[in-house]
Amino acid sequence: MEDLKKKNSADMNDKEIVFSKSIKAGKRIYYLDVKKNRKDEMFLAITESKKVVNGEGEDAQVSFEKHKIFLYREDFDKFMNGLNEAISFINQKEMMEVISNMNAEADANAEADKEAVFNMIAEMNEKEMDLDGEIKIDIDFEEPTL
């Protein structure tokens, strides 16, 4: 019995939280917990908690799915490099998609502009044809007053 208490005490010490930050994001909450192990070394525990609702109305049951990863000091640099690389990849792909959409929209607008110019030229040509080749000039001359 005494050994069990010591083991539980050691487990509790292994989970000592020295800093915690929660990030709410829609149906998910992310917890960043800095903990100390038995050797007094700090590590990061990242927990994703997702709210899951089963059923509807009064019969609805709420539960939470939790996923954890533990990140140790010796892995921080490699993890951050990989995380930054993954985020950069996502940002570049999304930026390329935005640029592609903008180009497609510009192409569509250019086609519409070409058609509008073509129609304007056609209208001008029709008006010139109505003149039957004659040019009419109407000029009023006024005599200067002295």
Phi and psi in radians as a Rosetta constraint file:
Dihedral C 1 N 2 CA 2 C 2 CIRCULARHARMONIC -1.077 0.35
Dihedral N 2 CA 2 C 2 N 3 CIRCULARHARMONIC -0.705 0.35
Dihedral C 2 N 3 CA 3 C 3 CIRCULARHARMONIC -1.124 0.35
Dihedral N 3 CA 3 C 3 N 4 CIRCULARHARMONIC -0.651 0.35
Dihedral C 3 N 4 CA 4 C 4 CIRCULARHARMONIC -1.104 0.35
Dihedral N 4 CA 4 C 4 N 5 CIRCULARHARMONIC -0.726 0.35
Dihedral C 4 N 5 CA 5 C 5 CIRCULARHARMONIC -1.104 0.35
Dihedral N 5 CA 5 C 5 N 6 CIRCULARHARMONIC -0.722 0.35
Dihedral C 5 N 6 CA 6 C 6 CIRCULARHARMONIC -1.111 0.35
Dihedral N 6 CA 6 C 6 N 7 CIRCULARHARMONIC -0.724 0.35
Dihedral C 6 N 7 CA 7 C 7 CIRCULARHARMONIC -1.133 0.35
Dihedral N 7 CA 7 C 7 N 8 CIRCULARHARMONIC -0.785 0.35
Dihedral C 7 N 8 CA 8 C 8 CIRCULARHARMONIC -1.096 0.35
Dihedral N 8 CA 8 C 8 N 9 CIRCULARHARMONIC -0.677 0.35
Dihedral C 8 N 9 CA 9 C 9 CIRCULARHARMONIC -1.123 0.35
Dihedral N 9 CA 9 C 9 N 10 CIRCULARHARMONIC -0.699 0.35
Dihedral C 9 N 10 CA 10 C 10 CIRCULARHARMONIC -1.159 0.35
Dihedral N 10 CA 10 C 10 N 11 CIRCULARHARMONIC -0.708 0.35
Dihedral C 10 N 11 CA 11 C 11 CIRCULARHARMONIC -1.108 0.35
Dihedral N 11 CA 11 C 11 N 12 CIRCULARHARMONIC -0.718 0.35
Dihedral C 11 N 12 CA 12 C 12 CIRCULARHARMONIC -1.106 0.35
Dihedral N 12 CA 12 C 12 N 13 CIRCULARHARMONIC -0.720 0.35
Dihedral C 12 N 13 CA 13 C 13 CIRCULARHARMONIC -1.125 0.35
Dihedral N 13 CA 13 C 13 N 14 CIRCULARHARMONIC -0.576 0.35
Dihedral C 13 N 14 CA 14 C 14 CIRCULARHARMONIC -1.187 0.35
Dihedral N 14 CA 14 C 14 N 15 CIRCULARHARMONIC -0.336 0.35
Dihedral C 14 N 15 CA 15 C 15 CIRCULARHARMONIC -1.963 0.35
Dihedral N 15 CA 15 C 15 N 16 CIRCULARHARMONIC 0.350 0.35
Dihedral C 15 N 16 CA 16 C 16 CIRCULARHARMONIC -1.147 0.35
Dihedral N 16 CA 16 C 16 N 17 CIRCULARHARMONIC 2.087 0.35
Dihedral C 16 N 17 CA 17 C 17 CIRCULARHARMONIC -1.587 0.35
Dihedral N 17 CA 17 C 17 N 18 CIRCULARHARMONIC 2.152 0.35
Dihedral C 17 N 18 CA 18 C 18 CIRCULARHARMONIC -1.812 0.35
Dihedral N 18 CA 18 C 18 N 19 CIRCULARHARMONIC -0.282 0.35
Dihedral C 18 N 19 CA 19 C 19 CIRCULARHARMONIC -2.740 0.35
Dihedral N 19 CA 19 C 19 N 20 CIRCULARHARMONIC 2.493 0.35
Dihedral C 19 N 20 CA 20 C 20 CIRCULARHARMONIC -2.527 0.35
Dihedral N 20 CA 20 C 20 N 21 CIRCULARHARMONIC 2.450 0.35
Dihedral C 20 N 21 CA 21 C 21 CIRCULARHARMONIC -2.408 0.35
Dihedral N 21 CA 21 C 21 N 22 CIRCULARHARMONIC 2.247 0.35
Dihedral C 21 N 22 CA 22 C 22 CIRCULARHARMONIC -1.941 0.35
Dihedral N 22 CA 22 C 22 N 23 CIRCULARHARMONIC 2.507 0.35
Dihedral C 22 N 23 CA 23 C 23 CIRCULARHARMONIC -2.216 0.35
Dihedral N 23 CA 23 C 23 N 24 CIRCULARHARMONIC 1.968 0.35
Dihedral C 23 N 24 CA 24 C 24 CIRCULARHARMONIC -1.540 0.35
Dihedral N 24 CA 24 C 24 N 25 CIRCULARHARMONIC 2.269 0.35
Dihedral C 24 N 25 CA 25 C 25 CIRCULARHARMONIC -2.519 0.35
Dihedral N 25 CA 25 C 25 N 26 CIRCULARHARMONIC 1.537 0.35
Dihedral C 25 N 26 CA 26 C 26 CIRCULARHARMONIC 1.145 0.35
Dihedral N 26 CA 26 C 26 N 27 CIRCULARHARMONIC -2.182 0.35
Dihedral C 26 N 27 CA 27 C 27 CIRCULARHARMONIC -1.417 0.35
Dihedral N 27 CA 27 C 27 N 28 CIRCULARHARMONIC -0.061 0.35
Dihedral C 27 N 28 CA 28 C 28 CIRCULARHARMONIC -1.942 0.35
Dihedral N 28 CA 28 C 28 N 29 CIRCULARHARMONIC 2.652 0.35
Dihedral C 28 N 29 CA 29 C 29 CIRCULARHARMONIC -2.268 0.35
Dihedral N 29 CA 29 C 29 N 30 CIRCULARHARMONIC 2.293 0.35
Dihedral C 29 N 30 CA 30 C 30 CIRCULARHARMONIC -1.858 0.35
Dihedral N 30 CA 30 C 30 N 31 CIRCULARHARMONIC 2.339 0.35
Dihedral C 30 N 31 CA 31 C 31 CIRCULARHARMONIC -2.003 0.35
Dihedral N 31 CA 31 C 31 N 32 CIRCULARHARMONIC 2.239 0.35
Dihedral C 31 N 32 CA 32 C 32 CIRCULARHARMONIC -1.937 0.35
Dihedral N 32 CA 32 C 32 N 33 CIRCULARHARMONIC 1.861 0.35
Dihedral C 32 N 33 CA 33 C 33 CIRCULARHARMONIC -1.991 0.35
Dihedral N 33 CA 33 C 33 N 34 CIRCULARHARMONIC 2.174 0.35
Dihedral C 33 N 34 CA 34 C 34 CIRCULARHARMONIC -1.599 0.35
Dihedral N 34 CA 34 C 34 N 35 CIRCULARHARMONIC 2.152 0.35
Dihedral C 34 N 35 CA 35 C 35 CIRCULARHARMONIC -2.152 0.35
Dihedral N 35 CA 35 C 35 N 36 CIRCULARHARMONIC 2.859 0.35
Dihedral C 35 N 36 CA 36 C 36 CIRCULARHARMONIC -2.017 0.35
Dihedral N 36 CA 36 C 36 N 37 CIRCULARHARMONIC 2.419 0.35
Dihedral C 36 N 37 CA 37 C 37 CIRCULARHARMONIC -1.593 0.35
Dihedral N 37 CA 37 C 37 N 38 CIRCULARHARMONIC -3.022 0.35
Dihedral C 37 N 38 CA 38 C 38 CIRCULARHARMONIC -1.109 0.35
Dihedral N 38 CA 38 C 38 N 39 CIRCULARHARMONIC -0.446 0.35
Dihedral C 38 N 39 CA 39 C 39 CIRCULARHARMONIC -1.534 0.35
Dihedral N 39 CA 39 C 39 N 40 CIRCULARHARMONIC 0.160 0.35
Dihedral C 39 N 40 CA 40 C 40 CIRCULARHARMONIC 1.170 0.35
Dihedral N 40 CA 40 C 40 N 41 CIRCULARHARMONIC 0.410 0.35
Dihedral C 40 N 41 CA 41 C 41 CIRCULARHARMONIC -1.654 0.35
Dihedral N 41 CA 41 C 41 N 42 CIRCULARHARMONIC 2.435 0.35
Dihedral C 41 N 42 CA 42 C 42 CIRCULARHARMONIC -1.583 0.35
Dihedral N 42 CA 42 C 42 N 43 CIRCULARHARMONIC 2.583 0.35
Dihedral C 42 N 43 CA 43 C 43 CIRCULARHARMONIC -2.559 0.35
Dihedral N 43 CA 43 C 43 N 44 CIRCULARHARMONIC 2.903 0.35
Dihedral C 43 N 44 CA 44 C 44 CIRCULARHARMONIC -1.879 0.35
Dihedral N 44 CA 44 C 44 N 45 CIRCULARHARMONIC 2.229 0.35
Dihedral C 44 N 45 CA 45 C 45 CIRCULARHARMONIC -1.899 0.35
Dihedral N 45 CA 45 C 45 N 46 CIRCULARHARMONIC 2.062 0.35
Dihedral C 45 N 46 CA 46 C 46 CIRCULARHARMONIC -1.846 0.35
Dihedral N 46 CA 46 C 46 N 47 CIRCULARHARMONIC 2.151 0.35
Dihedral C 46 N 47 CA 47 C 47 CIRCULARHARMONIC -2.116 0.35
Dihedral N 47 CA 47 C 47 N 48 CIRCULARHARMONIC 2.293 0.35
Dihedral C 47 N 48 CA 48 C 48 CIRCULARHARMONIC -1.829 0.35
Dihedral N 48 CA 48 C 48 N 49 CIRCULARHARMONIC 2.180 0.35
Dihedral C 48 N 49 CA 49 C 49 CIRCULARHARMONIC -2.076 0.35
Dihedral N 49 CA 49 C 49 N 50 CIRCULARHARMONIC 2.093 0.35
Dihedral C 49 N 50 CA 50 C 50 CIRCULARHARMONIC -2.023 0.35
Dihedral N 50 CA 50 C 50 N 51 CIRCULARHARMONIC 2.223 0.35
Dihedral C 50 N 51 CA 51 C 51 CIRCULARHARMONIC -1.336 0.35
Dihedral N 51 CA 51 C 51 N 52 CIRCULARHARMONIC 2.256 0.35
Dihedral C 51 N 52 CA 52 C 52 CIRCULARHARMONIC -2.167 0.35
Dihedral N 52 CA 52 C 52 N 53 CIRCULARHARMONIC 2.186 0.35
Dihedral C 52 N 53 CA 53 C 53 CIRCULARHARMONIC -1.938 0.35
Dihedral N 53 CA 53 C 53 N 54 CIRCULARHARMONIC 2.134 0.35
Dihedral C 53 N 54 CA 54 C 54 CIRCULARHARMONIC -1.912 0.35
Dihedral N 54 CA 54 C 54 N 55 CIRCULARHARMONIC 2.268 0.35
Dihedral C 54 N 55 CA 55 C 55 CIRCULARHARMONIC 1.553 0.35
Dihedral N 55 CA 55 C 55 N 56 CIRCULARHARMONIC -3.112 0.35
Dihedral C 55 N 56 CA 56 C 56 CIRCULARHARMONIC -2.354 0.35
Dihedral N 56 CA 56 C 56 N 57 CIRCULARHARMONIC 2.772 0.35
Dihedral C 56 N 57 CA 57 C 57 CIRCULARHARMONIC 1.066 0.35
Dihedral N 57 CA 57 C 57 N 58 CIRCULARHARMONIC -2.369 0.35
Dihedral C 57 N 58 CA 58 C 58 CIRCULARHARMONIC -1.234 0.35
Dihedral N 58 CA 58 C 58 N 59 CIRCULARHARMONIC -0.376 0.35
Dihedral C 58 N 59 CA 59 C 59 CIRCULARHARMONIC -1.476 0.35
Dihedral N 59 CA 59 C 59 N 60 CIRCULARHARMONIC -0.050 0.35
Dihedral C 59 N 60 CA 60 C 60 CIRCULARHARMONIC -1.129 0.35
Dihedral N 60 CA 60 C 60 N 61 CIRCULARHARMONIC 2.375 0.35
Dihedral C 60 N 61 CA 61 C 61 CIRCULARHARMONIC -2.083 0.35
Dihedral N 61 CA 61 C 61 N 62 CIRCULARHARMONIC 2.253 0.35
Dihedral C 61 N 62 CA 62 C 62 CIRCULARHARMONIC -1.791 0.35
Dihedral N 62 CA 62 C 62 N 63 CIRCULARHARMONIC 2.302 0.35
Dihedral C 62 N 63 CA 63 C 63 CIRCULARHARMONIC -2.424 0.35
Dihedral N 63 CA 63 C 63 N 64 CIRCULARHARMONIC 2.989 0.35
Dihedral C 63 N 64 CA 64 C 64 CIRCULARHARMONIC -2.231 0.35
Dihedral N 64 CA 64 C 64 N 65 CIRCULARHARMONIC 2.259 0.35
Dihedral C 64 N 65 CA 65 C 65 CIRCULARHARMONIC -1.570 0.35
Dihedral N 65 CA 65 C 65 N 66 CIRCULARHARMONIC 2.311 0.35
Dihedral C 65 N 66 CA 66 C 66 CIRCULARHARMONIC -2.169 0.35
Dihedral N 66 CA 66 C 66 N 67 CIRCULARHARMONIC 2.401 0.35
Dihedral C 66 N 67 CA 67 C 67 CIRCULARHARMONIC -2.262 0.35
Dihedral N 67 CA 67 C 67 N 68 CIRCULARHARMONIC 2.362 0.35
Dihedral C 67 N 68 CA 68 C 68 CIRCULARHARMONIC -2.209 0.35
Dihedral N 68 CA 68 C 68 N 69 CIRCULARHARMONIC 2.568 0.35
Dihedral C 68 N 69 CA 69 C 69 CIRCULARHARMONIC -2.320 0.35
Dihedral N 69 CA 69 C 69 N 70 CIRCULARHARMONIC 2.603 0.35
Dihedral C 69 N 70 CA 70 C 70 CIRCULARHARMONIC -2.002 0.35
Dihedral N 70 CA 70 C 70 N 71 CIRCULARHARMONIC 2.254 0.35
Dihedral C 70 N 71 CA 71 C 71 CIRCULARHARMONIC -2.095 0.35
Dihedral N 71 CA 71 C 71 N 72 CIRCULARHARMONIC 2.143 0.35
Dihedral C 71 N 72 CA 72 C 72 CIRCULARHARMONIC -1.763 0.35
Dihedral N 72 CA 72 C 72 N 73 CIRCULARHARMONIC 2.674 0.35
Dihedral C 72 N 73 CA 73 C 73 CIRCULARHARMONIC -0.834 0.35
Dihedral N 73 CA 73 C 73 N 74 CIRCULARHARMONIC -0.743 0.35
Dihedral C 73 N 74 CA 74 C 74 CIRCULARHARMONIC -1.157 0.35
Dihedral N 74 CA 74 C 74 N 75 CIRCULARHARMONIC -0.246 0.35
Dihedral C 74 N 75 CA 75 C 75 CIRCULARHARMONIC -1.834 0.35
Dihedral N 75 CA 75 C 75 N 76 CIRCULARHARMONIC -0.053 0.35
Dihedral C 75 N 76 CA 76 C 76 CIRCULARHARMONIC -0.953 0.35
Dihedral N 76 CA 76 C 76 N 77 CIRCULARHARMONIC -0.901 0.35
Dihedral C 76 N 77 CA 77 C 77 CIRCULARHARMONIC -1.065 0.35
Dihedral N 77 CA 77 C 77 N 78 CIRCULARHARMONIC -0.824 0.35
Dihedral C 77 N 78 CA 78 C 78 CIRCULARHARMONIC -1.109 0.35
Dihedral N 78 CA 78 C 78 N 79 CIRCULARHARMONIC -0.723 0.35
Dihedral C 78 N 79 CA 79 C 79 CIRCULARHARMONIC -1.112 0.35
Dihedral N 79 CA 79 C 79 N 80 CIRCULARHARMONIC -0.824 0.35
Dihedral C 79 N 80 CA 80 C 80 CIRCULARHARMONIC -1.107 0.35
Dihedral N 80 CA 80 C 80 N 81 CIRCULARHARMONIC -0.712 0.35
Dihedral C 80 N 81 CA 81 C 81 CIRCULARHARMONIC -1.063 0.35
Dihedral N 81 CA 81 C 81 N 82 CIRCULARHARMONIC -0.800 0.35
Dihedral C 81 N 82 CA 82 C 82 CIRCULARHARMONIC -1.132 0.35
Dihedral N 82 CA 82 C 82 N 83 CIRCULARHARMONIC -0.727 0.35
Dihedral C 82 N 83 CA 83 C 83 CIRCULARHARMONIC -1.110 0.35
Dihedral N 83 CA 83 C 83 N 84 CIRCULARHARMONIC -0.807 0.35
Dihedral C 83 N 84 CA 84 C 84 CIRCULARHARMONIC -1.086 0.35
Dihedral N 84 CA 84 C 84 N 85 CIRCULARHARMONIC -0.690 0.35
Dihedral C 84 N 85 CA 85 C 85 CIRCULARHARMONIC -1.114 0.35
Dihedral N 85 CA 85 C 85 N 86 CIRCULARHARMONIC -0.756 0.35
Dihedral C 85 N 86 CA 86 C 86 CIRCULARHARMONIC -1.139 0.35
Dihedral N 86 CA 86 C 86 N 87 CIRCULARHARMONIC -0.741 0.35
Dihedral C 86 N 87 CA 87 C 87 CIRCULARHARMONIC -1.147 0.35
Dihedral N 87 CA 87 C 87 N 88 CIRCULARHARMONIC -0.726 0.35
Dihedral C 87 N 88 CA 88 C 88 CIRCULARHARMONIC -1.070 0.35
Dihedral N 88 CA 88 C 88 N 89 CIRCULARHARMONIC -0.717 0.35
Dihedral C 88 N 89 CA 89 C 89 CIRCULARHARMONIC -1.037 0.35
Dihedral N 89 CA 89 C 89 N 90 CIRCULARHARMONIC -0.831 0.35
Dihedral C 89 N 90 CA 90 C 90 CIRCULARHARMONIC -1.065 0.35
Dihedral N 90 CA 90 C 90 N 91 CIRCULARHARMONIC -0.821 0.35
Dihedral C 90 N 91 CA 91 C 91 CIRCULARHARMONIC -1.067 0.35
Dihedral N 91 CA 91 C 91 N 92 CIRCULARHARMONIC -0.720 0.35
Dihedral C 91 N 92 CA 92 C 92 CIRCULARHARMONIC -1.144 0.35
Dihedral N 92 CA 92 C 92 N 93 CIRCULARHARMONIC -0.768 0.35
Dihedral C 92 N 93 CA 93 C 93 CIRCULARHARMONIC -1.094 0.35
Dihedral N 93 CA 93 C 93 N 94 CIRCULARHARMONIC -0.759 0.35
Dihedral C 93 N 94 CA 94 C 94 CIRCULARHARMONIC -1.157 0.35
Dihedral N 94 CA 94 C 94 N 95 CIRCULARHARMONIC -0.673 0.35
Dihedral C 94 N 95 CA 95 C 95 CIRCULARHARMONIC -1.129 0.35
Dihedral N 95 CA 95 C 95 N 96 CIRCULARHARMONIC -0.716 0.35
Dihedral C 95 N 96 CA 96 C 96 CIRCULARHARMONIC -1.103 0.35
Dihedral N 96 CA 96 C 96 N 97 CIRCULARHARMONIC -0.652 0.35
Dihedral C 96 N 97 CA 97 C 97 CIRCULARHARMONIC -1.155 0.35
Dihedral N 97 CA 97 C 97 N 98 CIRCULARHARMONIC -0.731 0.35
Dihedral C 97 N 98 CA 98 C 98 CIRCULARHARMONIC -1.097 0.35
Dihedral N 98 CA 98 C 98 N 99 CIRCULARHARMONIC -0.788 0.35
Dihedral C 98 N 99 CA 99 C 99 CIRCULARHARMONIC -1.102 0.35
Dihedral N 99 CA 99 C 99 N 100 CIRCULARHARMONIC -0.743 0.35
Dihedral C 99 N 100 CA 100 C 100 CIRCULARHARMONIC -1.060 0.35
Dihedral N 100 CA 100 C 100 N 101 CIRCULARHARMONIC -0.761 0.35
Dihedral C 100 N 101 CA 101 C 101 CIRCULARHARMONIC -1.124 0.35
Dihedral N 101 CA 101 C 101 N 102 CIRCULARHARMONIC -0.688 0.35
Dihedral C 101 N 102 CA 102 C 102 CIRCULARHARMONIC -1.138 0.35
Dihedral N 102 CA 102 C 102 N 103 CIRCULARHARMONIC -0.717 0.35
Dihedral C 102 N 103 CA 103 C 103 CIRCULARHARMONIC -1.113 0.35
Dihedral N 103 CA 103 C 103 N 104 CIRCULARHARMONIC -0.738 0.35
Dihedral C 103 N 104 CA 104 C 104 CIRCULARHARMONIC -1.100 0.35
Dihedral N 104 CA 104 C 104 N 105 CIRCULARHARMONIC -0.713 0.35
Dihedral C 104 N 105 CA 105 C 105 CIRCULARHARMONIC -1.161 0.35
Dihedral N 105 CA 105 C 105 N 106 CIRCULARHARMONIC -0.716 0.35
Dihedral C 105 N 106 CA 106 C 106 CIRCULARHARMONIC -1.121 0.35
Dihedral N 106 CA 106 C 106 N 107 CIRCULARHARMONIC -0.704 0.35
Dihedral C 106 N 107 CA 107 C 107 CIRCULARHARMONIC -1.085 0.35
Dihedral N 107 CA 107 C 107 N 108 CIRCULARHARMONIC -0.747 0.35
Dihedral C 107 N 108 CA 108 C 108 CIRCULARHARMONIC -1.117 0.35
Dihedral N 108 CA 108 C 108 N 109 CIRCULARHARMONIC -0.724 0.35
Dihedral C 108 N 109 CA 109 C 109 CIRCULARHARMONIC -1.151 0.35
Dihedral N 109 CA 109 C 109 N 110 CIRCULARHARMONIC -0.674 0.35
Dihedral C 109 N 110 CA 110 C 110 CIRCULARHARMONIC -1.107 0.35
Dihedral N 110 CA 110 C 110 N 111 CIRCULARHARMONIC -0.714 0.35
Dihedral C 110 N 111 CA 111 C 111 CIRCULARHARMONIC -1.093 0.35
Dihedral N 111 CA 111 C 111 N 112 CIRCULARHARMONIC -0.742 0.35
Dihedral C 111 N 112 CA 112 C 112 CIRCULARHARMONIC -1.125 0.35
Dihedral N 112 CA 112 C 112 N 113 CIRCULARHARMONIC -0.704 0.35
Dihedral C 112 N 113 CA 113 C 113 CIRCULARHARMONIC -1.124 0.35
Dihedral N 113 CA 113 C 113 N 114 CIRCULARHARMONIC -0.741 0.35
Dihedral C 113 N 114 CA 114 C 114 CIRCULARHARMONIC -1.040 0.35
Dihedral N 114 CA 114 C 114 N 115 CIRCULARHARMONIC -0.770 0.35
Dihedral C 114 N 115 CA 115 C 115 CIRCULARHARMONIC -1.125 0.35
Dihedral N 115 CA 115 C 115 N 116 CIRCULARHARMONIC -0.703 0.35
Dihedral C 115 N 116 CA 116 C 116 CIRCULARHARMONIC -1.122 0.35
Dihedral N 116 CA 116 C 116 N 117 CIRCULARHARMONIC -0.745 0.35
Dihedral C 116 N 117 CA 117 C 117 CIRCULARHARMONIC -1.119 0.35
Dihedral N 117 CA 117 C 117 N 118 CIRCULARHARMONIC -0.770 0.35
Dihedral C 117 N 118 CA 118 C 118 CIRCULARHARMONIC -1.023 0.35
Dihedral N 118 CA 118 C 118 N 119 CIRCULARHARMONIC -0.783 0.35
Dihedral C 118 N 119 CA 119 C 119 CIRCULARHARMONIC -1.118 0.35
Dihedral N 119 CA 119 C 119 N 120 CIRCULARHARMONIC -0.683 0.35
Dihedral C 119 N 120 CA 120 C 120 CIRCULARHARMONIC -1.120 0.35
Dihedral N 120 CA 120 C 120 N 121 CIRCULARHARMONIC -0.765 0.35
Dihedral C 120 N 121 CA 121 C 121 CIRCULARHARMONIC -1.106 0.35
Dihedral N 121 CA 121 C 121 N 122 CIRCULARHARMONIC -0.727 0.35
Dihedral C 121 N 122 CA 122 C 122 CIRCULARHARMONIC -1.081 0.35
Dihedral N 122 CA 122 C 122 N 123 CIRCULARHARMONIC -0.725 0.35
Dihedral C 122 N 123 CA 123 C 123 CIRCULARHARMONIC -1.108 0.35
Dihedral N 123 CA 123 C 123 N 124 CIRCULARHARMONIC -0.753 0.35
Dihedral C 123 N 124 CA 124 C 124 CIRCULARHARMONIC -1.097 0.35
Dihedral N 124 CA 124 C 124 N 125 CIRCULARHARMONIC -0.716 0.35
Dihedral C 124 N 125 CA 125 C 125 CIRCULARHARMONIC -1.104 0.35
Dihedral N 125 CA 125 C 125 N 126 CIRCULARHARMONIC -0.694 0.35
Dihedral C 125 N 126 CA 126 C 126 CIRCULARHARMONIC -1.105 0.35
Dihedral N 126 CA 126 C 126 N 127 CIRCULARHARMONIC -0.738 0.35
Dihedral C 126 N 127 CA 127 C 127 CIRCULARHARMONIC -1.127 0.35
Dihedral N 127 CA 127 C 127 N 128 CIRCULARHARMONIC -0.700 0.35
Dihedral C 127 N 128 CA 128 C 128 CIRCULARHARMONIC -1.143 0.35
Dihedral N 128 CA 128 C 128 N 129 CIRCULARHARMONIC -0.625 0.35
Dihedral C 128 N 129 CA 129 C 129 CIRCULARHARMONIC -1.151 0.35
Dihedral N 129 CA 129 C 129 N 130 CIRCULARHARMONIC -0.585 0.35
Dihedral C 129 N 130 CA 130 C 130 CIRCULARHARMONIC -1.124 0.35
Dihedral N 130 CA 130 C 130 N 131 CIRCULARHARMONIC -0.394 0.35
Dihedral C 130 N 131 CA 131 C 131 CIRCULARHARMONIC -1.362 0.35
Dihedral N 131 CA 131 C 131 N 132 CIRCULARHARMONIC -0.149 0.35
Dihedral C 131 N 132 CA 132 C 132 CIRCULARHARMONIC 0.932 0.35
Dihedral N 132 CA 132 C 132 N 133 CIRCULARHARMONIC 0.619 0.35
Dihedral C 132 N 133 CA 133 C 133 CIRCULARHARMONIC 1.414 0.35
Dihedral N 133 CA 133 C 133 N 134 CIRCULARHARMONIC -0.088 0.35
Dihedral C 133 N 134 CA 134 C 134 CIRCULARHARMONIC -1.510 0.35
Dihedral N 134 CA 134 C 134 N 135 CIRCULARHARMONIC 2.532 0.35
Dihedral C 134 N 135 CA 135 C 135 CIRCULARHARMONIC -2.003 0.35
Dihedral N 135 CA 135 C 135 N 136 CIRCULARHARMONIC 2.168 0.35
Dihedral C 135 N 136 CA 136 C 136 CIRCULARHARMONIC -1.910 0.35
Dihedral N 136 CA 136 C 136 N 137 CIRCULARHARMONIC 2.293 0.35
Dihedral C 136 N 137 CA 137 C 137 CIRCULARHARMONIC -2.193 0.35
Dihedral N 137 CA 137 C 137 N 138 CIRCULARHARMONIC 2.296 0.35
Dihedral C 137 N 138 CA 138 C 138 CIRCULARHARMONIC -2.115 0.35
Dihedral N 138 CA 138 C 138 N 139 CIRCULARHARMONIC 1.890 0.35
Dihedral C 138 N 139 CA 139 C 139 CIRCULARHARMONIC -2.149 0.35
Dihedral N 139 CA 139 C 139 N 140 CIRCULARHARMONIC 2.291 0.35
Dihedral C 139 N 140 CA 140 C 140 CIRCULARHARMONIC -1.802 0.35
Dihedral N 140 CA 140 C 140 N 141 CIRCULARHARMONIC 2.274 0.35
Dihedral C 140 N 141 CA 141 C 141 CIRCULARHARMONIC -1.865 0.35
Dihedral N 141 CA 141 C 141 N 142 CIRCULARHARMONIC 2.351 0.35
Dihedral C 141 N 142 CA 142 C 142 CIRCULARHARMONIC -1.948 0.35
Dihedral N 142 CA 142 C 142 N 143 CIRCULARHARMONIC 2.488 0.35
Dihedral C 142 N 143 CA 143 C 143 CIRCULARHARMONIC -1.463 0.35
Dihedral N 143 CA 143 C 143 N 144 CIRCULARHARMONIC 2.427 0.35
Dihedral C 143 N 144 CA 144 C 144 CIRCULARHARMONIC -1.214 0.35
Dihedral N 144 CA 144 C 144 N 145 CIRCULARHARMONIC 2.507 0.35
Dihedral C 144 N 145 CA 145 C 145 CIRCULARHARMONIC -1.698 0.35
Dihedral N 145 CA 145 C 145 N 146 CIRCULARHARMONIC 2.419 0.35
